[in-house]
Amino acid sequence: MTPDPAVARRSGSVEETEALGAALAPSLRVGDVVVLTGPLGAGKTRFVAGLARGLEVGSRVRSPTFTLVHEYDGRVPIVHVDLYRVETEEVHGLGLDEMADRAALVVEWGERLPAGWRRDALSVELEPRPDGTRAIAAHATSGRGLALLDAWSTLAGPLR
């Protein structure tokens, strides 16, 4: 079965955004890439906090905007990358290949990630709405991204 190219959810709160991340967490494997996009305040870091909770990470998730990378140990380790302050050509120097060998990569501001990294990723777009809710749409084009999209499509929760 080929999943739809995009599967949308709605979040009415920070807790719901985190719950969507937590529900996706059991599907993550070492080497997976989850690309998060959306404006400041859209809920990207809260989504990562949910992933971390779902993977039984013991520490609090914080935005890595100034440090660029945070690593968390859980059932599947997570490398949380924030590319907000990084130019696309600088991404190659971060050592993402080595990180992906030992963890799942979750990348905020993922549009700055080179296209080769996004090809097999699950892309999650978070968009605040005027009514205070968030539209959260996931899509993928190949590889593990499609497997993660299939898992995303079976999550309980409100559709858009």
N, C-alpha and C positions, 0 to 999 in steps of 0.2 A: 504494500500500500504506500503510495506517495502522499506525504502530508501536504496540507495547504501551504502555499508559499509564505503566509503570515497567519499567526493565530493571536488574536487580541484578547486581553483581559482588562478589567477595570479595578482600580484600587481606590477605596474611599478613605484610607488612613495609612499612616506609617506602619501600623501593625499588619494591615492587609498586604502592603508592599513586601514587608519582611516575610510574611507567611507564604507568598508566592515564591520567594527565593528559597525558603526552607523546603517547600514542596518539590522544587526542582533538584535540590541537593543530592538525593539518593541516586540520581542518574549520572552524576559527574564522575569522571575518571581522571587519573593522571594523564596529562597531555591535552585535555579538552581546553577549548578557548571559548569564553563567553565575553562578548563585546557589548558594552553598555553605552548607549548614547542618550542624549537629552540635555536640556539647558540646566544651568545651575539651579539646585534646589528641586530637581525632578524626582529624586529618590534613588539615585544610583547607589549611593553608599548604603542606604537602608536595605536595598535589594541584596547587596553583598552581605550585610549583617544577617539577613535571613538565610542565605546560602551557608554562612559560617555556622549558624545555629543548627541547621539541618545536618551539618557534617560534624557536629559535636565539638566545635572549636571552643576552647575554654576561655579565650581572651576576648575583650571588647574590640569590635571592628571600628576603626577610625578612618577617615578620609586620608589617603596618602598624597594629597595635593602637594605638600612641601617636601615630603621624603621620597616621593614617586613610587615606592614599592613597600608593601607590608606583606610579610609571610605569616601564615597561620597554620598550625598543626591541627589536624582533625582526622576523621576516618579517611578522607582524601585531603592532602595538604592543599592549601589555596595560596597562590601568589596574587595579591591584589595590587594592580598597577593603575596609576592615575596619570594620564598623558596631557592633562590640561595645560601644563607649563612646558611641554616638550614639543619641539618642531618635528614633523614627520621624519625628516632625514636623521634626526638624533635617536630615533627609536632603536636603530640597529645596534647602538652602543650599550643598550641596557642589559644584554645577555638573556633575552627572552628564550632562546633555544635551550639554554642550560636550565632555566626555570621550568620550562615545559617538560623536561625530562624527569622532574621530581614532583610536579604539582599540577593542578588545574589552574589555568590563567584566567583571571577575571579582570577585564580592562575597562576602566572608565575613560570616557572621551575616546572610545575605540575607533572613531572615524579617522583618527591620526595614526592608527596602526597600519602598516603596509598591507596592501591588498592580499598578498600571499598568506598572511596570518588570518585574514578575515574569511578566506575561501571556505574552510571547513569549520568555521565557528558558528555558534548560535548567537545571533544578534538580537539584542533586546533594547527596544526604544521606549523610553519613558517620557511621557508628555503631560505636563500639568494642564488641567482644563479650568476654565473660569469658575466652575461650580465647586472647586476644591478637590475634585477627584483626579486620578491620573489614568491616562490610557497607557497600557503597557502591551506592546506588540512584539512578538518574537518571530523571527524568520531565519531561514538557512537555505543554502544552495547545494551543499554536498557533504559527504563524509559524516563525521561525528556530529556536525551541526544538525544534520537531518535527524539523526537518532535523538538528539536532545530536543529538537522541535517536536518530534513524535511524543516524547515524554511530556513536554510542555502542553501539548494539545489534550492530554488526558487529565491534567490537573483539575481538581475541583476549584470552583471559583467563578465569579461572574464574568461572562463575556461582555465585550463592549456593547 
